[in-house]
């Protein structure tokens, strides 16, 4: 596996955990995080894996605010699992 920065991956996982722990202000925090997260993901795991990670989670259009939050959280869970799996795979190498 080419590009992989373990420290940055661990930091991204911690940021995702913080977002998932939020109850109030989650949507705004998620949107702010998304603006900077893609660059961090590319630096941490490479462009190809970052693009793959971006495709994770549901892609349907939300029908209301609660559904939007649910979709955002599902995406974060999928991305967290992907990053955790990468860490485990790198540790096993």
C-alpha positions as CSV (number, residue, x, y, z in Angstrom):
1,X,0.0,0.0,0.0
2,X,1.4,3.3,-1.1
3,X,0.5,6.5,0.8
4,X,-0.5,5.9,4.4
5,X,0.0,8.2,7.4
6,X,-1.0,6.4,10.5
7,X,-1.0,9.5,12.8
8,X,-3.3,11.4,10.4
9,X,-5.7,8.4,10.1
10,X,-5.9,8.2,13.9
11,X,-6.6,11.9,14.1
12,X,-9.4,11.6,11.5
13,X,-10.9,8.7,13.5
14,X,-10.8,10.9,16.6
15,X,-12.5,13.8,14.8
16,X,-15.2,11.5,13.5
17,X,-15.7,10.2,17.0
18,X,-16.1,13.7,18.3
19,X,-18.6,14.5,15.6
20,X,-20.6,11.4,16.3
21,X,-20.7,12.3,20.0
22,X,-22.3,15.6,19.3
23,X,-26.0,16.0,19.8
24,X,-26.5,19.8,19.5
25,X,-24.9,21.5,16.4
26,X,-24.0,18.2,14.7
27,X,-25.1,19.3,11.2
28,X,-23.1,22.6,11.3
29,X,-20.0,20.8,12.7
30,X,-20.3,18.1,10.1
31,X,-20.4,20.5,7.3
32,X,-17.4,22.5,8.6
33,X,-15.5,19.3,9.1
34,X,-16.3,18.1,5.5
35,X,-14.7,21.2,4.1
36,X,-11.3,20.4,5.5
37,X,-11.6,16.6,5.8
38,X,-11.0,15.7,2.2
39,X,-7.6,17.3,2.1
40,X,-6.7,15.5,5.3
41,X,-8.0,12.2,4.0
42,X,-5.9,12.5,0.8
43,X,-2.8,13.3,2.9
44,X,-3.5,10.4,5.2
45,X,-4.4,7.6,2.9
46,X,-3.8,8.8,-0.7
47,X,-6.1,10.1,-3.4
48,X,-7.5,6.8,-4.5
49,X,-8.5,5.6,-1.0
50,X,-9.9,9.0,-0.1
51,X,-12.1,8.9,-3.2
52,X,-13.2,5.4,-2.2
53,X,-13.9,6.6,1.3
54,X,-16.0,9.5,0.0
55,X,-18.3,7.0,-1.8
56,X,-19.2,5.2,1.5
57,X,-22.5,5.5,3.2
58,X,-26.0,6.3,1.8
59,X,-26.4,8.6,-1.1
60,X,-30.1,9.2,-1.2
61,X,-31.6,12.7,-0.9
62,X,-32.8,13.5,2.6
63,X,-36.5,14.0,3.0
64,X,-36.2,16.2,6.1
65,X,-33.7,17.5,8.7
66,X,-33.8,14.3,10.8
67,X,-33.2,12.1,7.8
68,X,-30.2,14.4,6.7
69,X,-28.6,14.0,10.1
70,X,-29.2,10.2,10.0
71,X,-27.5,10.0,6.5
72,X,-24.6,12.1,7.7
73,X,-24.1,9.9,10.7
74,X,-24.3,6.7,8.6
75,X,-21.6,8.1,6.3
76,X,-19.4,8.9,9.3
77,X,-19.8,5.4,10.7
78,X,-18.9,3.9,7.3
79,X,-15.9,6.2,6.9
80,X,-14.7,5.4,10.5
81,X,-15.0,1.7,9.8
82,X,-13.0,2.1,6.6
83,X,-10.3,4.0,8.4
84,X,-10.2,1.5,11.2
85,X,-9.9,-1.4,8.8
86,X,-7.0,0.4,7.0
87,X,-5.2,0.8,10.4
88,X,-5.6,-2.9,11.1
89,X,-4.5,-3.9,7.6
90,X,-1.4,-1.6,7.9
91,X,-0.6,-3.0,11.4
92,X,-0.8,-6.6,10.0
93,X,1.6,-5.8,7.1
